[in-house]
């Protein structure tokens, strides 16, 4: 949830930043960093006269007297953006060229031409200025000083330039990746006479990221975050489901065993013939009856298993194994109170039900039994140990208590045997 909150704050901040103009980008042509040149038709036989003047207020004035000698008279100001025409600027991230200025012509509605000259080594040559691509358009300037925004997508490559230089089709389109020269010239059909263009400023405007791209990126981020959250939740649920399945299967198995015991209780003996202890067939019913008579249903169980008992049978024989089981039963009887129920659960496994002992008392008893096992003089003359699992009755379920104690016994075995483990949400060594 914290990660989603961070993502929400980031998304909201990004939207606010965008609509507050944070994504806007500007490139201003500074008169201190560029070079201005005057060009007219005298080079092709015309008689136009004029000049480019840089004023004290950083503005630039193009003034000329168009002559009649050339068929297409013109004058222009060329703005070199760098000392090397190969080192221009990339205008692909801008959407408009904004020219602030005024234009005085002999007649109204005279147009101006703007060329953005692009260098590309695929078709341009340093020695031939004409080889720089002519991306151009014409626009109507104003008599009074004002700003005019020219969309860069409206610039088109001049057809005569494509034809004269035999430019291949793949390079015939508009290109603004490396613009090194800007030219502003009189229109294609100018009126003979005095023309005066005053340029206050030139800048390019754009955005670092479009609105569509911004929301596309934010949507992608949210989709990725949602996918990650779903995967984590699925993995957690799968883990819990597997754990519950294992536990449910174990409880189901114990319940099935208890059900079978209850069905055959009437025809089976209640005492183990070898040890004299109660057997497991009827102890469940008796324990339930004992608990029903208690005001506080606090009960604990010890599941006791003799360590490496099979090795004793294999080494000394089953008769010696039976003698040891009898001694184990005696040891358990000596440690029990009148309300405790000692049961031979099967093989070398014993269960000790303690209706009047809490978990701490049962743990203490288990440790005494384990210690007594270690110190006892057994008939085969060797030391013998046991592992014990201890659990507390929960939700009035004897089967659940046995399952918990069995879990604790399993942990004791896995932890090296000859130890007591007490069942809790996290198993704790007694």
JOKA-V127616 format. One record per pair of residues at least 4 apart in sequence whose ideal C-beta (glycine too) atoms are under 6 Angstrom apart, sorted by the first residue. I is the first residue (numbers start at 1). J is the second residue. D is the distance in whole Angstrom. If there is no record, write none. Layout:
i & j & d
I & J & D
I & J & D
//
This chain:
i & j & d
7 & 225 & 5
11 & 218 & 5
13 & 17 & 6
16 & 20 & 6
17 & 22 & 4
18 & 23 & 5
18 & 214 & 5
23 & 207 & 5
23 & 208 & 5
23 & 209 & 5
24 & 207 & 6
25 & 206 & 5
25 & 208 & 5
26 & 203 & 6
26 & 205 & 6
27 & 204 & 4
28 & 203 & 4
29 & 34 & 6
29 & 202 & 4
31 & 58 & 5
34 & 79 & 5
34 & 81 & 6
35 & 80 & 4
36 & 52 & 5
36 & 60 & 6
36 & 77 & 6
36 & 79 & 6
37 & 78 & 4
38 & 51 & 5
38 & 52 & 4
39 & 76 & 5
39 & 78 & 6
40 & 48 & 4
40 & 50 & 6
40 & 75 & 4
41 & 46 & 3
41 & 48 & 5
41 & 70 & 4
41 & 73 & 5
41 & 74 & 5
42 & 46 & 6
45 & 70 & 6
46 & 67 & 6
46 & 69 & 5
46 & 70 & 3
46 & 73 & 5
47 & 67 & 3
47 & 69 & 4
48 & 64 & 6
48 & 66 & 5
48 & 67 & 5
48 & 73 & 5
48 & 75 & 5
49 & 65 & 5
50 & 63 & 6
50 & 64 & 2
50 & 75 & 5
52 & 62 & 5
52 & 77 & 5
53 & 61 & 5
54 & 60 & 6
55 & 59 & 5
59 & 198 & 6
59 & 200 & 5
60 & 199 & 5
61 & 198 & 5
62 & 77 & 4
62 & 197 & 4
63 & 196 & 5
64 & 75 & 4
64 & 195 & 6
65 & 194 & 5
66 & 73 & 4
66 & 190 & 6
66 & 192 & 5
67 & 73 & 6
68 & 192 & 5
74 & 185 & 5
74 & 186 & 5
75 & 186 & 6
76 & 183 & 5
76 & 185 & 3
77 & 184 & 5
78 & 181 & 6
78 & 183 & 5
79 & 182 & 4
80 & 181 & 6
81 & 88 & 6
81 & 89 & 6
81 & 180 & 5
82 & 87 & 5
82 & 180 & 6
85 & 119 & 5
85 & 180 & 4
86 & 119 & 6
88 & 119 & 6
88 & 178 & 4
88 & 179 & 5
88 & 180 & 3
89 & 179 & 6
90 & 177 & 5
91 & 176 & 4
91 & 179 & 6
91 & 204 & 6
92 & 176 & 6
92 & 177 & 6
93 & 206 & 5
94 & 204 & 4
94 & 206 & 3
95 & 206 & 5
96 & 149 & 5
96 & 151 & 6
96 & 205 & 5
97 & 150 & 4
97 & 204 & 6
98 & 147 & 5
98 & 149 & 5
98 & 203 & 5
99 & 148 & 5
99 & 202 & 6
100 & 147 & 5
100 & 200 & 4
100 & 201 & 5
101 & 198 & 5
101 & 199 & 4
101 & 200 & 5
102 & 144 & 6
102 & 145 & 4
102 & 198 & 5
103 & 141 & 4
103 & 197 & 5
104 & 196 & 4
105 & 110 & 4
105 & 195 & 5
106 & 191 & 5
106 & 193 & 3
107 & 191 & 5
110 & 187 & 6
111 & 138 & 5
111 & 140 & 6
111 & 187 & 4
112 & 141 & 5
112 & 187 & 6
113 & 138 & 5
113 & 185 & 5
113 & 187 & 6
114 & 137 & 6
114 & 184 & 5
115 & 134 & 5
115 & 136 & 4
115 & 183 & 4
116 & 135 & 4
116 & 179 & 5
117 & 132 & 4
117 & 181 & 4
118 & 133 & 4
118 & 175 & 5
118 & 178 & 6
118 & 179 & 5
119 & 124 & 5
119 & 132 & 5
119 & 178 & 5
119 & 180 & 5
120 & 124 & 5
122 & 171 & 6
123 & 167 & 6
123 & 171 & 5
124 & 131 & 4
124 & 132 & 5
125 & 131 & 5
133 & 175 & 6
134 & 158 & 4
134 & 161 & 5
135 & 155 & 4
135 & 157 & 6
135 & 174 & 5
136 & 158 & 6
137 & 154 & 5
137 & 155 & 5
138 & 187 & 6
139 & 150 & 6
142 & 146 & 5
155 & 174 & 5
157 & 174 & 6
160 & 164 & 6
162 & 167 & 5
162 & 172 & 5
167 & 171 & 5
167 & 172 & 5
186 & 190 & 4
186 & 195 & 6
209 & 213 & 5
209 & 214 & 5
244 & 248 & 6
248 & 252 & 6
250 & 403 & 5
251 & 403 & 5
254 & 399 & 5
254 & 402 & 6
254 & 403 & 5
255 & 399 & 5
258 & 284 & 5
258 & 399 & 6
261 & 281 & 5
264 & 268 & 5
265 & 281 & 6
265 & 282 & 5
268 & 281 & 5
270 & 282 & 5
272 & 277 & 5
272 & 279 & 5
272 & 344 & 4
274 & 322 & 6
275 & 325 & 6
275 & 326 & 6
275 & 329 & 4
275 & 344 & 5
277 & 329 & 5
277 & 342 & 5
277 & 343 & 6
277 & 344 & 5
278 & 283 & 5
278 & 343 & 5
280 & 343 & 6
280 & 345 & 5
283 & 287 & 6
283 & 341 & 6
283 & 343 & 5
284 & 398 & 6
287 & 353 & 6
287 & 398 & 6
290 & 355 & 5
291 & 297 & 5
291 & 299 & 6
298 & 358 & 6
299 & 355 & 5
299 & 393 & 4
300 & 354 & 5
300 & 357 & 5
300 & 359 & 6
300 & 362 & 4
300 & 392 & 5
301 & 353 & 5
301 & 391 & 6
301 & 401 & 5
301 & 405 & 5
302 & 352 & 4
302 & 366 & 5
302 & 388 & 6
302 & 390 & 6
303 & 351 & 6
303 & 389 & 5
303 & 405 & 4
303 & 406 & 6
303 & 409 & 5
304 & 350 & 4
304 & 386 & 5
304 & 388 & 5
305 & 349 & 5
305 & 387 & 5
305 & 409 & 6
306 & 348 & 4
306 & 386 & 5
307 & 385 & 5
307 & 386 & 6
307 & 387 & 6
307 & 417 & 5
309 & 348 & 4
311 & 315 & 6
312 & 316 & 6
312 & 321 & 6
313 & 318 & 5
313 & 321 & 4
316 & 320 & 4
316 & 380 & 5
320 & 380 & 5
323 & 379 & 5
324 & 378 & 6
331 & 372 & 6
332 & 342 & 5
335 & 369 & 6
336 & 340 & 4
336 & 342 & 6
339 & 355 & 5
339 & 356 & 5
340 & 354 & 5
341 & 353 & 4
342 & 352 & 5
343 & 351 & 5
344 & 350 & 6
345 & 349 & 4
345 & 350 & 6
345 & 351 & 5
354 & 362 & 5
357 & 361 & 4
357 & 362 & 5
359 & 392 & 5
362 & 390 & 5
363 & 390 & 5
363 & 422 & 5
363 & 430 & 4
366 & 388 & 4
366 & 390 & 5
366 & 420 & 5
367 & 420 & 5
367 & 430 & 6
370 & 386 & 6
370 & 388 & 6
370 & 420 & 6
372 & 376 & 6
373 & 385 & 6
373 & 386 & 5
374 & 385 & 6
378 & 384 & 5
385 & 418 & 4
387 & 412 & 4
387 & 413 & 5
387 & 417 & 5
388 & 420 & 5
389 & 405 & 4
389 & 408 & 3
389 & 409 & 3
389 & 412 & 6
389 & 421 & 5
390 & 408 & 6
390 & 422 & 5
391 & 401 & 5
391 & 404 & 3
391 & 405 & 4
391 & 408 & 6
391 & 423 & 4
393 & 401 & 5
394 & 400 & 6
404 & 423 & 4
407 & 423 & 6
408 & 421 & 4
408 & 423 & 4
411 & 421 & 5
411 & 427 & 5
412 & 419 & 5
412 & 421 & 4
413 & 417 & 6
415 & 419 & 6
420 & 430 & 4
421 & 427 & 5
422 & 428 & 5
422 & 430 & 5
424 & 428 & 6
//
